[in-house]
């Protein structure tokens, strides 16, 4: 089947043998010829070989403009396994950041960042421009500014690793957004107030989050197939870490009496899994409504992660044990403890008790002349 393609025209030439040969041209480009590997394939408008040649010719002007620029890096990263293996939610977030990076004006009257030659991206002088641009973004949203700059760092590191640039001038920036949620622990009185007004679906979500310390999306996706023989075994969505933990007796009692209405443990009131693609908006709405009814404005679902971590530490679990239960790195555990643990008295009570015990022992030894 022959197609009529925009800008393509034919030229016929009579050979000495009397036969005719047809040449194809693309306006503004020139002659269309089979690309490497298609030399012996049928070549006419509509054939696979022709369409590959046509597509390459159409892309040629853009490729010429892109080669050797930051846009080449952005395109390469988007097509890489590093990008494709990201979780769907993360990939969607990255797409927005990548578009913002490509359109960035590092200088007020300058070109878009995507058009910068890689030599300029590699120049140490660009770091100041990058940080100034980040600071301008921070005027409207410090948190988003840090997130966008974080994606830029990842992309440039991807390019550096492949020899496209020699240096990554977006490394180790000081963050402009610093969230202090050290006072946002779910204390026993908060949990009691929440349960007093919560629908069964919200109460179950609270229990799962408190006992597992997982992210909201992982809690919502947790399936009954993960609950076997008194254990929860699943793989986290974001970090892909495997969690294999025994179910505490209090949570086991709750799960054993929970009706299995869907493949997921948590469901809506209608017995359907909560939608998490791309964001669990419906669940977030119900959760927010419940926290307000309980008078807990300011407490967030993700604060339950720090609460779970702190509860394990208060039970004298080591950082390694906490990491194993929650599926975190030791670094994450220490960051959580540093942020939240000072808000509870359990650790200070234990520390002072140990200090007093040591002091008493020393006094008794002195009395005995030891």
Residue pairs with C-beta under 8 A, 6 or more apart in sequence:
1 46
2 44
2 45
2 46
3 45
3 46
4 45
5 45
5 54
7 26
7 27
7 28
7 29
8 24
8 25
8 26
8 27
8 32
8 45
8 54
9 24
9 25
9 27
10 22
10 23
10 24
10 25
11 22
11 23
11 24
11 25
12 20
12 21
12 22
12 23
13 20
13 21
13 22
13 23
14 20
15 21
22 44
23 31
24 31
24 32
24 43
24 44
24 45
24 50
25 31
25 32
26 32
26 54
26 57
26 58
29 57
29 60
29 61
32 50
32 53
32 54
32 57
33 53
34 41
34 43
34 49
34 50
34 53
35 49
35 52
35 53
35 56
38 48
38 49
38 52
38 53
41 47
41 48
41 49
42 49
42 50
43 49
43 50
43 53
44 50
45 54
65 71
65 115
66 72
66 75
68 117
68 118
69 114
69 115
69 116
69 117
69 118
70 101
70 102
70 113
70 114
70 115
70 116
70 118
70 121
71 102
71 114
71 115
72 118
72 164
73 118
73 121
73 155
73 156
73 158
73 159
73 164
73 165
74 98
74 101
74 102
74 114
74 155
76 158
76 159
76 162
76 164
77 83
77 98
77 155
77 158
77 159
78 98
80 158
82 158
83 91
83 94
84 91
86 94
87 237
87 238
88 277
88 278
89 217
89 237
89 276
89 277
89 278
89 279
90 238
92 278
93 147
94 151
97 147
97 148
97 150
97 151
97 152
98 151
98 155
100 137
100 148
101 113
101 114
101 148
101 151
101 152
101 155
102 112
102 113
102 114
103 112
103 113
103 114
104 112
104 113
104 133
105 111
105 112
105 113
105 133
106 113
106 116
106 126
106 129
106 130
106 132
106 133
107 129
113 133
116 126
118 159
118 164
118 165
120 126
121 156
121 159
121 165
121 169
122 165
122 166
122 167
122 169
123 169
124 167
124 169
126 169
127 169
127 170
130 149
130 152
130 169
130 170
131 173
134 145
134 146
134 148
134 149
134 173
134 176
135 145
135 176
137 144
137 145
137 148
137 149
138 145
138 146
138 176
138 177
142 176
142 177
143 177
143 179
145 176
145 177
146 175
146 176
146 177
149 170
149 173
152 170
153 168
153 170
153 171
153 173
156 165
156 168
156 169
156 170
157 168
157 171
159 165
159 168
160 166
160 167
160 168
180 339
181 300
181 303
181 306
181 339
181 340
182 339
182 340
182 342
182 343
183 343
184 298
184 299
184 300
184 303
184 306
185 303
185 306
185 307
185 310
185 340
185 343
185 344
186 194
186 210
186 299
186 303
186 304
186 307
190 294
190 296
190 299
191 206
191 210
193 294
193 295
193 296
194 202
194 203
194 206
194 290
194 291
194 294
194 296
195 203
195 206
196 294
197 290
197 293
197 294
198 206
198 290
198 294
199 269
199 286
199 290
201 266
201 267
201 268
201 269
201 286
202 286
202 287
202 290
204 254
204 258
204 265
204 266
205 219
205 220
205 266
205 283
205 287
206 304
207 250
207 251
207 254
208 214
208 219
208 222
208 251
208 265
208 266
209 216
209 219
209 301
209 304
209 305
209 308
210 304
210 307
210 308
210 311
211 247
211 248
211 250
211 251
211 308
212 219
212 222
212 232
212 243
212 245
212 308
212 326
213 304
213 305
213 307
213 308
213 309
213 312
213 325
213 326
213 328
214 222
214 236
214 243
214 305
214 326
214 327
215 236
215 237
215 238
215 302
215 305
216 280
216 283
216 284
216 301
216 302
217 237
217 238
217 276
217 280
218 234
218 236
218 237
218 238
219 266
220 264
220 266
220 273
220 274
220 276
220 280
220 283
221 237
221 264
221 276
222 232
222 234
222 264
222 265
222 266
223 234
223 263
223 264
223 265
224 260
224 263
224 264
224 265
225 263
226 232
226 233
226 234
227 247
227 255
227 265
230 246
230 247
230 252
231 244
231 245
231 246
231 247
232 243
232 244
232 245
232 247
233 242
233 243
233 244
233 245
234 242
234 243
235 241
235 242
235 243
236 242
236 243
236 327
239 327
241 327
241 328
242 327
243 325
243 326
243 327
245 324
245 325
247 255
255 265
258 265
261 267
261 271
262 271
262 272
262 273
263 273
264 273
264 274
266 273
266 274
267 273
267 274
268 274
268 282
274 280
274 282
274 283
275 281
275 282
275 283
276 283
284 301
287 301
291 297
291 299
305 326
305 336
306 336
306 339
306 340
307 340
308 326
309 322
309 326
309 328
309 333
309 336
309 337
309 340
310 336
310 337
310 340
310 341
310 343
310 344
312 321
312 322
312 325
312 326
313 322
313 337
313 341
313 347
314 341
314 344
314 346
314 347
316 350
317 325
319 330
319 333
319 334
319 337
320 330
322 328
322 333
323 329
323 330
323 332
323 333
326 333
328 336
341 347
